[in-house]
Amino acid sequence: MDHRELLSGFVRLHILLHAADAPIYGQWITEELARHGYRLSAGTLYPMLQGMEKKGYLSSHTERHGRAVRKLYVATDLGREALALVRDKARELFGELVEGHGRERIPKG
């Protein structure tokens, strides 16, 4: 089992994080995600970027770089707001995952 459904949330967060720092484009984010162990095909990545744009987390524009025309994505205000919310939730979750906090709330018996 490859757990794509769960990991796709992490991929989206990586995309949003980097798009909040600077404009990103498909090939660059594909390579960045690969550095973290995520292997995405163009057929997976581009619909994901388009979906995030449609939901208002990203906006895009095209730029010419020599012969290449790139579609650049940046985080919107909604995307930055979501990223701030996710940071708080991630701290809480990772505290439970890594340090074992939260186990005391599991009902016994």
Phi and psi restraints in degrees (range 20) as a CNS / XPLOR table:
assign (resid 1 and name C) (resid 2 and name N)
       (resid 2 and name CA) (resid 2 and name C) 1.0 -103.9 20.0 2
assign (resid 2 and name N) (resid 2 and name CA)
       (resid 2 and name C) (resid 3 and name N) 1.0 -7.4 20.0 2
assign (resid 2 and name C) (resid 3 and name N)
       (resid 3 and name CA) (resid 3 and name C) 1.0 60.8 20.0 2
assign (resid 3 and name N) (resid 3 and name CA)
       (resid 3 and name C) (resid 4 and name N) 1.0 31.0 20.0 2
assign (resid 3 and name C) (resid 4 and name N)
       (resid 4 and name CA) (resid 4 and name C) 1.0 -55.2 20.0 2
assign (resid 4 and name N) (resid 4 and name CA)
       (resid 4 and name C) (resid 5 and name N) 1.0 -39.9 20.0 2
assign (resid 4 and name C) (resid 5 and name N)
       (resid 5 and name CA) (resid 5 and name C) 1.0 -59.3 20.0 2
assign (resid 5 and name N) (resid 5 and name CA)
       (resid 5 and name C) (resid 6 and name N) 1.0 -45.7 20.0 2
assign (resid 5 and name C) (resid 6 and name N)
       (resid 6 and name CA) (resid 6 and name C) 1.0 -69.9 20.0 2
assign (resid 6 and name N) (resid 6 and name CA)
       (resid 6 and name C) (resid 7 and name N) 1.0 -42.8 20.0 2
assign (resid 6 and name C) (resid 7 and name N)
       (resid 7 and name CA) (resid 7 and name C) 1.0 -70.4 20.0 2
assign (resid 7 and name N) (resid 7 and name CA)
       (resid 7 and name C) (resid 8 and name N) 1.0 -23.2 20.0 2
assign (resid 7 and name C) (resid 8 and name N)
       (resid 8 and name CA) (resid 8 and name C) 1.0 -62.0 20.0 2
assign (resid 8 and name N) (resid 8 and name CA)
       (resid 8 and name C) (resid 9 and name N) 1.0 -29.8 20.0 2
assign (resid 8 and name C) (resid 9 and name N)
       (resid 9 and name CA) (resid 9 and name C) 1.0 -64.9 20.0 2
assign (resid 9 and name N) (resid 9 and name CA)
       (resid 9 and name C) (resid 10 and name N) 1.0 -40.5 20.0 2
assign (resid 9 and name C) (resid 10 and name N)
       (resid 10 and name CA) (resid 10 and name C) 1.0 -64.9 20.0 2
assign (resid 10 and name N) (resid 10 and name CA)
       (resid 10 and name C) (resid 11 and name N) 1.0 -40.1 20.0 2
assign (resid 10 and name C) (resid 11 and name N)
       (resid 11 and name CA) (resid 11 and name C) 1.0 -61.2 20.0 2
assign (resid 11 and name N) (resid 11 and name CA)
       (resid 11 and name C) (resid 12 and name N) 1.0 -47.1 20.0 2
assign (resid 11 and name C) (resid 12 and name N)
       (resid 12 and name CA) (resid 12 and name C) 1.0 -60.0 20.0 2
assign (resid 12 and name N) (resid 12 and name CA)
       (resid 12 and name C) (resid 13 and name N) 1.0 -39.0 20.0 2
assign (resid 12 and name C) (resid 13 and name N)
       (resid 13 and name CA) (resid 13 and name C) 1.0 -66.1 20.0 2
assign (resid 13 and name N) (resid 13 and name CA)
       (resid 13 and name C) (resid 14 and name N) 1.0 -40.6 20.0 2
assign (resid 13 and name C) (resid 14 and name N)
       (resid 14 and name CA) (resid 14 and name C) 1.0 -58.5 20.0 2
assign (resid 14 and name N) (resid 14 and name CA)
       (resid 14 and name C) (resid 15 and name N) 1.0 -46.9 20.0 2
assign (resid 14 and name C) (resid 15 and name N)
       (resid 15 and name CA) (resid 15 and name C) 1.0 -59.2 20.0 2
assign (resid 15 and name N) (resid 15 and name CA)
       (resid 15 and name C) (resid 16 and name N) 1.0 -49.0 20.0 2
assign (resid 15 and name C) (resid 16 and name N)
       (resid 16 and name CA) (resid 16 and name C) 1.0 -63.9 20.0 2
assign (resid 16 and name N) (resid 16 and name CA)
       (resid 16 and name C) (resid 17 and name N) 1.0 -41.7 20.0 2
assign (resid 16 and name C) (resid 17 and name N)
       (resid 17 and name CA) (resid 17 and name C) 1.0 -58.9 20.0 2
assign (resid 17 and name N) (resid 17 and name CA)
       (resid 17 and name C) (resid 18 and name N) 1.0 -48.4 20.0 2
assign (resid 17 and name C) (resid 18 and name N)
       (resid 18 and name CA) (resid 18 and name C) 1.0 -71.1 20.0 2
assign (resid 18 and name N) (resid 18 and name CA)
       (resid 18 and name C) (resid 19 and name N) 1.0 -36.0 20.0 2
assign (resid 18 and name C) (resid 19 and name N)
       (resid 19 and name CA) (resid 19 and name C) 1.0 -70.1 20.0 2
assign (resid 19 and name N) (resid 19 and name CA)
       (resid 19 and name C) (resid 20 and name N) 1.0 -20.8 20.0 2
assign (resid 19 and name C) (resid 20 and name N)
       (resid 20 and name CA) (resid 20 and name C) 1.0 -78.6 20.0 2
assign (resid 20 and name N) (resid 20 and name CA)
       (resid 20 and name C) (resid 21 and name N) 1.0 -24.9 20.0 2
assign (resid 20 and name C) (resid 21 and name N)
       (resid 21 and name CA) (resid 21 and name C) 1.0 -83.7 20.0 2
assign (resid 21 and name N) (resid 21 and name CA)
       (resid 21 and name C) (resid 22 and name N) 1.0 -40.7 20.0 2
assign (resid 21 and name C) (resid 22 and name N)
       (resid 22 and name CA) (resid 22 and name C) 1.0 -165.6 20.0 2
assign (resid 22 and name N) (resid 22 and name CA)
       (resid 22 and name C) (resid 23 and name N) 1.0 158.5 20.0 2
assign (resid 22 and name C) (resid 23 and name N)
       (resid 23 and name CA) (resid 23 and name C) 1.0 -58.6 20.0 2
assign (resid 23 and name N) (resid 23 and name CA)
       (resid 23 and name C) (resid 24 and name N) 1.0 139.2 20.0 2
assign (resid 23 and name C) (resid 24 and name N)
       (resid 24 and name CA) (resid 24 and name C) 1.0 -121.5 20.0 2
assign (resid 24 and name N) (resid 24 and name CA)
       (resid 24 and name C) (resid 25 and name N) 1.0 160.3 20.0 2
assign (resid 24 and name C) (resid 25 and name N)
       (resid 25 and name CA) (resid 25 and name C) 1.0 -135.8 20.0 2
assign (resid 25 and name N) (resid 25 and name CA)
       (resid 25 and name C) (resid 26 and name N) 1.0 165.0 20.0 2
assign (resid 25 and name C) (resid 26 and name N)
       (resid 26 and name CA) (resid 26 and name C) 1.0 -51.4 20.0 2
assign (resid 26 and name N) (resid 26 and name CA)
       (resid 26 and name C) (resid 27 and name N) 1.0 -53.1 20.0 2
assign (resid 26 and name C) (resid 27 and name N)
       (resid 27 and name CA) (resid 27 and name C) 1.0 -63.5 20.0 2
assign (resid 27 and name N) (resid 27 and name CA)
       (resid 27 and name C) (resid 28 and name N) 1.0 -40.8 20.0 2
assign (resid 27 and name C) (resid 28 and name N)
       (resid 28 and name CA) (resid 28 and name C) 1.0 -63.4 20.0 2
assign (resid 28 and name N) (resid 28 and name CA)
       (resid 28 and name C) (resid 29 and name N) 1.0 -48.1 20.0 2
assign (resid 28 and name C) (resid 29 and name N)
       (resid 29 and name CA) (resid 29 and name C) 1.0 -69.1 20.0 2
assign (resid 29 and name N) (resid 29 and name CA)
       (resid 29 and name C) (resid 30 and name N) 1.0 -30.5 20.0 2
assign (resid 29 and name C) (resid 30 and name N)
       (resid 30 and name CA) (resid 30 and name C) 1.0 -60.8 20.0 2
assign (resid 30 and name N) (resid 30 and name CA)
       (resid 30 and name C) (resid 31 and name N) 1.0 -45.6 20.0 2
assign (resid 30 and name C) (resid 31 and name N)
       (resid 31 and name CA) (resid 31 and name C) 1.0 -67.8 20.0 2
assign (resid 31 and name N) (resid 31 and name CA)
       (resid 31 and name C) (resid 32 and name N) 1.0 -39.2 20.0 2
assign (resid 31 and name C) (resid 32 and name N)
       (resid 32 and name CA) (resid 32 and name C) 1.0 -64.6 20.0 2
assign (resid 32 and name N) (resid 32 and name CA)
       (resid 32 and name C) (resid 33 and name N) 1.0 -44.5 20.0 2
assign (resid 32 and name C) (resid 33 and name N)
       (resid 33 and name CA) (resid 33 and name C) 1.0 -63.7 20.0 2
assign (resid 33 and name N) (resid 33 and name CA)
       (resid 33 and name C) (resid 34 and name N) 1.0 -37.1 20.0 2
assign (resid 33 and name C) (resid 34 and name N)
       (resid 34 and name CA) (resid 34 and name C) 1.0 -62.1 20.0 2
assign (resid 34 and name N) (resid 34 and name CA)
       (resid 34 and name C) (resid 35 and name N) 1.0 -35.2 20.0 2
assign (resid 34 and name C) (resid 35 and name N)
       (resid 35 and name CA) (resid 35 and name C) 1.0 -59.7 20.0 2
assign (resid 35 and name N) (resid 35 and name CA)
       (resid 35 and name C) (resid 36 and name N) 1.0 -26.3 20.0 2
assign (resid 35 and name C) (resid 36 and name N)
       (resid 36 and name CA) (resid 36 and name C) 1.0 -99.0 20.0 2
assign (resid 36 and name N) (resid 36 and name CA)
       (resid 36 and name C) (resid 37 and name N) 1.0 7.9 20.0 2
assign (resid 36 and name C) (resid 37 and name N)
       (resid 37 and name CA) (resid 37 and name C) 1.0 91.7 20.0 2
assign (resid 37 and name N) (resid 37 and name CA)
       (resid 37 and name C) (resid 38 and name N) 1.0 6.2 20.0 2
assign (resid 37 and name C) (resid 38 and name N)
       (resid 38 and name CA) (resid 38 and name C) 1.0 -96.6 20.0 2
assign (resid 38 and name N) (resid 38 and name CA)
       (resid 38 and name C) (resid 39 and name N) 1.0 121.6 20.0 2
assign (resid 38 and name C) (resid 39 and name N)
       (resid 39 and name CA) (resid 39 and name C) 1.0 -108.5 20.0 2
assign (resid 39 and name N) (resid 39 and name CA)
       (resid 39 and name C) (resid 40 and name N) 1.0 104.5 20.0 2
assign (resid 39 and name C) (resid 40 and name N)
       (resid 40 and name CA) (resid 40 and name C) 1.0 -114.8 20.0 2
assign (resid 40 and name N) (resid 40 and name CA)
       (resid 40 and name C) (resid 41 and name N) 1.0 137.0 20.0 2
assign (resid 40 and name C) (resid 41 and name N)
       (resid 41 and name CA) (resid 41 and name C) 1.0 -83.2 20.0 2
assign (resid 41 and name N) (resid 41 and name CA)
       (resid 41 and name C) (resid 42 and name N) 1.0 163.4 20.0 2
assign (resid 41 and name C) (resid 42 and name N)
       (resid 42 and name CA) (resid 42 and name C) 1.0 -60.0 20.0 2
assign (resid 42 and name N) (resid 42 and name CA)
       (resid 42 and name C) (resid 43 and name N) 1.0 -33.7 20.0 2
assign (resid 42 and name C) (resid 43 and name N)
       (resid 43 and name CA) (resid 43 and name C) 1.0 -68.1 20.0 2
assign (resid 43 and name N) (resid 43 and name CA)
       (resid 43 and name C) (resid 44 and name N) 1.0 -16.8 20.0 2
assign (resid 43 and name C) (resid 44 and name N)
       (resid 44 and name CA) (resid 44 and name C) 1.0 -98.3 20.0 2
assign (resid 44 and name N) (resid 44 and name CA)
       (resid 44 and name C) (resid 45 and name N) 1.0 -44.4 20.0 2
assign (resid 44 and name C) (resid 45 and name N)
       (resid 45 and name CA) (resid 45 and name C) 1.0 -66.5 20.0 2
assign (resid 45 and name N) (resid 45 and name CA)
       (resid 45 and name C) (resid 46 and name N) 1.0 -50.7 20.0 2
assign (resid 45 and name C) (resid 46 and name N)
       (resid 46 and name CA) (resid 46 and name C) 1.0 -65.2 20.0 2
assign (resid 46 and name N) (resid 46 and name CA)
       (resid 46 and name C) (resid 47 and name N) 1.0 -40.2 20.0 2
assign (resid 46 and name C) (resid 47 and name N)
       (resid 47 and name CA) (resid 47 and name C) 1.0 -62.6 20.0 2
assign (resid 47 and name N) (resid 47 and name CA)
       (resid 47 and name C) (resid 48 and name N) 1.0 -33.3 20.0 2
assign (resid 47 and name C) (resid 48 and name N)
       (resid 48 and name CA) (resid 48 and name C) 1.0 -65.1 20.0 2
assign (resid 48 and name N) (resid 48 and name CA)
       (resid 48 and name C) (resid 49 and name N) 1.0 -46.6 20.0 2
assign (resid 48 and name C) (resid 49 and name N)
       (resid 49 and name CA) (resid 49 and name C) 1.0 -60.9 20.0 2
assign (resid 49 and name N) (resid 49 and name CA)
       (resid 49 and name C) (resid 50 and name N) 1.0 -44.2 20.0 2
assign (resid 49 and name C) (resid 50 and name N)
       (resid 50 and name CA) (resid 50 and name C) 1.0 -63.9 20.0 2
assign (resid 50 and name N) (resid 50 and name CA)
       (resid 50 and name C) (resid 51 and name N) 1.0 -39.0 20.0 2
assign (resid 50 and name C) (resid 51 and name N)
       (resid 51 and name CA) (resid 51 and name C) 1.0 -64.7 20.0 2
assign (resid 51 and name N) (resid 51 and name CA)
       (resid 51 and name C) (resid 52 and name N) 1.0 -40.6 20.0 2
assign (resid 51 and name C) (resid 52 and name N)
       (resid 52 and name CA) (resid 52 and name C) 1.0 -67.0 20.0 2
assign (resid 52 and name N) (resid 52 and name CA)
       (resid 52 and name C) (resid 53 and name N) 1.0 -34.0 20.0 2
assign (resid 52 and name C) (resid 53 and name N)
       (resid 53 and name CA) (resid 53 and name C) 1.0 -70.0 20.0 2
assign (resid 53 and name N) (resid 53 and name CA)
       (resid 53 and name C) (resid 54 and name N) 1.0 -43.5 20.0 2
assign (resid 53 and name C) (resid 54 and name N)
       (resid 54 and name CA) (resid 54 and name C) 1.0 -61.3 20.0 2
assign (resid 54 and name N) (resid 54 and name CA)
       (resid 54 and name C) (resid 55 and name N) 1.0 -35.3 20.0 2
assign (resid 54 and name C) (resid 55 and name N)
       (resid 55 and name CA) (resid 55 and name C) 1.0 -80.8 20.0 2
assign (resid 55 and name N) (resid 55 and name CA)
       (resid 55 and name C) (resid 56 and name N) 1.0 -6.5 20.0 2
assign (resid 55 and name C) (resid 56 and name N)
       (resid 56 and name CA) (resid 56 and name C) 1.0 95.0 20.0 2
assign (resid 56 and name N) (resid 56 and name CA)
       (resid 56 and name C) (resid 57 and name N) 1.0 5.5 20.0 2
assign (resid 56 and name C) (resid 57 and name N)
       (resid 57 and name CA) (resid 57 and name C) 1.0 -80.6 20.0 2
assign (resid 57 and name N) (resid 57 and name CA)
       (resid 57 and name C) (resid 58 and name N) 1.0 -28.0 20.0 2
assign (resid 57 and name C) (resid 58 and name N)
       (resid 58 and name CA) (resid 58 and name C) 1.0 -128.0 20.0 2
assign (resid 58 and name N) (resid 58 and name CA)
       (resid 58 and name C) (resid 59 and name N) 1.0 154.9 20.0 2
assign (resid 58 and name C) (resid 59 and name N)
       (resid 59 and name CA) (resid 59 and name C) 1.0 -127.2 20.0 2
assign (resid 59 and name N) (resid 59 and name CA)
       (resid 59 and name C) (resid 60 and name N) 1.0 160.7 20.0 2
assign (resid 59 and name C) (resid 60 and name N)
       (resid 60 and name CA) (resid 60 and name C) 1.0 -138.6 20.0 2
assign (resid 60 and name N) (resid 60 and name CA)
       (resid 60 and name C) (resid 61 and name N) 1.0 158.6 20.0 2
assign (resid 60 and name C) (resid 61 and name N)
       (resid 61 and name CA) (resid 61 and name C) 1.0 -152.5 20.0 2
assign (resid 61 and name N) (resid 61 and name CA)
       (resid 61 and name C) (resid 62 and name N) 1.0 160.8 20.0 2
assign (resid 61 and name C) (resid 62 and name N)
       (resid 62 and name CA) (resid 62 and name C) 1.0 -103.6 20.0 2
assign (resid 62 and name N) (resid 62 and name CA)
       (resid 62 and name C) (resid 63 and name N) 1.0 147.3 20.0 2
assign (resid 62 and name C) (resid 63 and name N)
       (resid 63 and name CA) (resid 63 and name C) 1.0 -137.9 20.0 2
assign (resid 63 and name N) (resid 63 and name CA)
       (resid 63 and name C) (resid 64 and name N) 1.0 146.4 20.0 2
assign (resid 63 and name C) (resid 64 and name N)
       (resid 64 and name CA) (resid 64 and name C) 1.0 -93.7 20.0 2
assign (resid 64 and name N) (resid 64 and name CA)
       (resid 64 and name C) (resid 65 and name N) 1.0 131.2 20.0 2
assign (resid 64 and name C) (resid 65 and name N)
       (resid 65 and name CA) (resid 65 and name C) 1.0 -126.1 20.0 2
assign (resid 65 and name N) (resid 65 and name CA)
       (resid 65 and name C) (resid 66 and name N) 1.0 93.9 20.0 2
assign (resid 65 and name C) (resid 66 and name N)
       (resid 66 and name CA) (resid 66 and name C) 1.0 65.3 20.0 2
assign (resid 66 and name N) (resid 66 and name CA)
       (resid 66 and name C) (resid 67 and name N) 1.0 -124.1 20.0 2
assign (resid 66 and name C) (resid 67 and name N)
       (resid 67 and name CA) (resid 67 and name C) 1.0 -83.3 20.0 2
assign (resid 67 and name N) (resid 67 and name CA)
       (resid 67 and name C) (resid 68 and name N) 1.0 -19.5 20.0 2
assign (resid 67 and name C) (resid 68 and name N)
       (resid 68 and name CA) (resid 68 and name C) 1.0 -85.2 20.0 2
assign (resid 68 and name N) (resid 68 and name CA)
       (resid 68 and name C) (resid 69 and name N) 1.0 141.8 20.0 2
assign (resid 68 and name C) (resid 69 and name N)
       (resid 69 and name CA) (resid 69 and name C) 1.0 -111.6 20.0 2
assign (resid 69 and name N) (resid 69 and name CA)
       (resid 69 and name C) (resid 70 and name N) 1.0 122.1 20.0 2
assign (resid 69 and name C) (resid 70 and name N)
       (resid 70 and name CA) (resid 70 and name C) 1.0 -113.1 20.0 2
assign (resid 70 and name N) (resid 70 and name CA)
       (resid 70 and name C) (resid 71 and name N) 1.0 142.6 20.0 2
assign (resid 70 and name C) (resid 71 and name N)
       (resid 71 and name CA) (resid 71 and name C) 1.0 -94.5 20.0 2
assign (resid 71 and name N) (resid 71 and name CA)
       (resid 71 and name C) (resid 72 and name N) 1.0 116.3 20.0 2
assign (resid 71 and name C) (resid 72 and name N)
       (resid 72 and name CA) (resid 72 and name C) 1.0 -101.1 20.0 2
assign (resid 72 and name N) (resid 72 and name CA)
       (resid 72 and name C) (resid 73 and name N) 1.0 138.2 20.0 2
assign (resid 72 and name C) (resid 73 and name N)
       (resid 73 and name CA) (resid 73 and name C) 1.0 -114.8 20.0 2
assign (resid 73 and name N) (resid 73 and name CA)
       (resid 73 and name C) (resid 74 and name N) 1.0 138.7 20.0 2
assign (resid 73 and name C) (resid 74 and name N)
       (resid 74 and name CA) (resid 74 and name C) 1.0 -132.3 20.0 2
assign (resid 74 and name N) (resid 74 and name CA)
       (resid 74 and name C) (resid 75 and name N) 1.0 152.7 20.0 2
assign (resid 74 and name C) (resid 75 and name N)
       (resid 75 and name CA) (resid 75 and name C) 1.0 -72.4 20.0 2
assign (resid 75 and name N) (resid 75 and name CA)
       (resid 75 and name C) (resid 76 and name N) 1.0 139.3 20.0 2
assign (resid 75 and name C) (resid 76 and name N)
       (resid 76 and name CA) (resid 76 and name C) 1.0 -87.1 20.0 2
assign (resid 76 and name N) (resid 76 and name CA)
       (resid 76 and name C) (resid 77 and name N) 1.0 177.7 20.0 2
assign (resid 76 and name C) (resid 77 and name N)
       (resid 77 and name CA) (resid 77 and name C) 1.0 -60.0 20.0 2
assign (resid 77 and name N) (resid 77 and name CA)
       (resid 77 and name C) (resid 78 and name N) 1.0 -40.4 20.0 2
assign (resid 77 and name C) (resid 78 and name N)
       (resid 78 and name CA) (resid 78 and name C) 1.0 -62.6 20.0 2
assign (resid 78 and name N) (resid 78 and name CA)
       (resid 78 and name C) (resid 79 and name N) 1.0 -40.7 20.0 2
assign (resid 78 and name C) (resid 79 and name N)
       (resid 79 and name CA) (resid 79 and name C) 1.0 -63.9 20.0 2
assign (resid 79 and name N) (resid 79 and name CA)
       (resid 79 and name C) (resid 80 and name N) 1.0 -40.9 20.0 2
assign (resid 79 and name C) (resid 80 and name N)
       (resid 80 and name CA) (resid 80 and name C) 1.0 -67.6 20.0 2
assign (resid 80 and name N) (resid 80 and name CA)
       (resid 80 and name C) (resid 81 and name N) 1.0 -37.8 20.0 2
assign (resid 80 and name C) (resid 81 and name N)
       (resid 81 and name CA) (resid 81 and name C) 1.0 -63.3 20.0 2
assign (resid 81 and name N) (resid 81 and name CA)
       (resid 81 and name C) (resid 82 and name N) 1.0 -44.2 20.0 2
assign (resid 81 and name C) (resid 82 and name N)
       (resid 82 and name CA) (resid 82 and name C) 1.0 -63.2 20.0 2
assign (resid 82 and name N) (resid 82 and name CA)
       (resid 82 and name C) (resid 83 and name N) 1.0 -40.3 20.0 2
assign (resid 82 and name C) (resid 83 and name N)
       (resid 83 and name CA) (resid 83 and name C) 1.0 -63.1 20.0 2
assign (resid 83 and name N) (resid 83 and name CA)
       (resid 83 and name C) (resid 84 and name N) 1.0 -39.7 20.0 2
assign (resid 83 and name C) (resid 84 and name N)
       (resid 84 and name CA) (resid 84 and name C) 1.0 -63.4 20.0 2
assign (resid 84 and name N) (resid 84 and name CA)
       (resid 84 and name C) (resid 85 and name N) 1.0 -43.1 20.0 2
assign (resid 84 and name C) (resid 85 and name N)
       (resid 85 and name CA) (resid 85 and name C) 1.0 -62.4 20.0 2
assign (resid 85 and name N) (resid 85 and name CA)
       (resid 85 and name C) (resid 86 and name N) 1.0 -44.8 20.0 2
assign (resid 85 and name C) (resid 86 and name N)
       (resid 86 and name CA) (resid 86 and name C) 1.0 -63.7 20.0 2
assign (resid 86 and name N) (resid 86 and name CA)
       (resid 86 and name C) (resid 87 and name N) 1.0 -37.2 20.0 2
assign (resid 86 and name C) (resid 87 and name N)
       (resid 87 and name CA) (resid 87 and name C) 1.0 -58.0 20.0 2
assign (resid 87 and name N) (resid 87 and name CA)
       (resid 87 and name C) (resid 88 and name N) 1.0 -46.4 20.0 2
assign (resid 87 and name C) (resid 88 and name N)
       (resid 88 and name CA) (resid 88 and name C) 1.0 -63.7 20.0 2
assign (resid 88 and name N) (resid 88 and name CA)
       (resid 88 and name C) (resid 89 and name N) 1.0 -44.7 20.0 2
assign (resid 88 and name C) (resid 89 and name N)
       (resid 89 and name CA) (resid 89 and name C) 1.0 -66.4 20.0 2
assign (resid 89 and name N) (resid 89 and name CA)
       (resid 89 and name C) (resid 90 and name N) 1.0 -36.2 20.0 2
assign (resid 89 and name C) (resid 90 and name N)
       (resid 90 and name CA) (resid 90 and name C) 1.0 -65.9 20.0 2
assign (resid 90 and name N) (resid 90 and name CA)
       (resid 90 and name C) (resid 91 and name N) 1.0 -41.9 20.0 2
assign (resid 90 and name C) (resid 91 and name N)
       (resid 91 and name CA) (resid 91 and name C) 1.0 -57.6 20.0 2
assign (resid 91 and name N) (resid 91 and name CA)
       (resid 91 and name C) (resid 92 and name N) 1.0 -45.4 20.0 2
assign (resid 91 and name C) (resid 92 and name N)
       (resid 92 and name CA) (resid 92 and name C) 1.0 -63.4 20.0 2
assign (resid 92 and name N) (resid 92 and name CA)
       (resid 92 and name C) (resid 93 and name N) 1.0 -49.0 20.0 2
assign (resid 92 and name C) (resid 93 and name N)
       (resid 93 and name CA) (resid 93 and name C) 1.0 -63.2 20.0 2
assign (resid 93 and name N) (resid 93 and name CA)
       (resid 93 and name C) (resid 94 and name N) 1.0 -46.7 20.0 2
assign (resid 93 and name C) (resid 94 and name N)
       (resid 94 and name CA) (resid 94 and name C) 1.0 -68.0 20.0 2
assign (resid 94 and name N) (resid 94 and name CA)
       (resid 94 and name C) (resid 95 and name N) 1.0 -29.4 20.0 2
assign (resid 94 and name C) (resid 95 and name N)
       (resid 95 and name CA) (resid 95 and name C) 1.0 -60.2 20.0 2
assign (resid 95 and name N) (resid 95 and name CA)
       (resid 95 and name C) (resid 96 and name N) 1.0 -42.7 20.0 2
assign (resid 95 and name C) (resid 96 and name N)
       (resid 96 and name CA) (resid 96 and name C) 1.0 -70.3 20.0 2
assign (resid 96 and name N) (resid 96 and name CA)
       (resid 96 and name C) (resid 97 and name N) 1.0 -42.0 20.0 2
assign (resid 96 and name C) (resid 97 and name N)
       (resid 97 and name CA) (resid 97 and name C) 1.0 -66.0 20.0 2
assign (resid 97 and name N) (resid 97 and name CA)
       (resid 97 and name C) (resid 98 and name N) 1.0 -47.3 20.0 2
assign (resid 97 and name C) (resid 98 and name N)
       (resid 98 and name CA) (resid 98 and name C) 1.0 -87.0 20.0 2
assign (resid 98 and name N) (resid 98 and name CA)
       (resid 98 and name C) (resid 99 and name N) 1.0 -43.1 20.0 2
assign (resid 98 and name C) (resid 99 and name N)
       (resid 99 and name CA) (resid 99 and name C) 1.0 -98.1 20.0 2
assign (resid 99 and name N) (resid 99 and name CA)
       (resid 99 and name C) (resid 100 and name N) 1.0 -5.4 20.0 2
assign (resid 99 and name C) (resid 100 and name N)
       (resid 100 and name CA) (resid 100 and name C) 1.0 80.9 20.0 2
assign (resid 100 and name N) (resid 100 and name CA)
       (resid 100 and name C) (resid 101 and name N) 1.0 8.1 20.0 2
assign (resid 100 and name C) (resid 101 and name N)
       (resid 101 and name CA) (resid 101 and name C) 1.0 -65.8 20.0 2
assign (resid 101 and name N) (resid 101 and name CA)
       (resid 101 and name C) (resid 102 and name N) 1.0 148.6 20.0 2
assign (resid 101 and name C) (resid 102 and name N)
       (resid 102 and name CA) (resid 102 and name C) 1.0 101.3 20.0 2
assign (resid 102 and name N) (resid 102 and name CA)
       (resid 102 and name C) (resid 103 and name N) 1.0 -18.9 20.0 2
assign (resid 102 and name C) (resid 103 and name N)
       (resid 103 and name CA) (resid 103 and name C) 1.0 -64.6 20.0 2
assign (resid 103 and name N) (resid 103 and name CA)
       (resid 103 and name C) (resid 104 and name N) 1.0 -27.9 20.0 2
assign (resid 103 and name C) (resid 104 and name N)
       (resid 104 and name CA) (resid 104 and name C) 1.0 -67.8 20.0 2
assign (resid 104 and name N) (resid 104 and name CA)
       (resid 104 and name C) (resid 105 and name N) 1.0 -13.4 20.0 2
assign (resid 104 and name C) (resid 105 and name N)
       (resid 105 and name CA) (resid 105 and name C) 1.0 -91.2 20.0 2
assign (resid 105 and name N) (resid 105 and name CA)
       (resid 105 and name C) (resid 106 and name N) 1.0 -4.9 20.0 2
assign (resid 105 and name C) (resid 106 and name N)
       (resid 106 and name CA) (resid 106 and name C) 1.0 -75.4 20.0 2
assign (resid 106 and name N) (resid 106 and name CA)
       (resid 106 and name C) (resid 107 and name N) 1.0 123.1 20.0 2
assign (resid 106 and name C) (resid 107 and name N)
       (resid 107 and name CA) (resid 107 and name C) 1.0 -62.5 20.0 2
assign (resid 107 and name N) (resid 107 and name CA)
       (resid 107 and name C) (resid 108 and name N) 1.0 139.2 20.0 2
assign (resid 107 and name C) (resid 108 and name N)
       (resid 108 and name CA) (resid 108 and name C) 1.0 -95.3 20.0 2
assign (resid 108 and name N) (resid 108 and name CA)
       (resid 108 and name C) (resid 109 and name N) 1.0 145.0 20.0 2
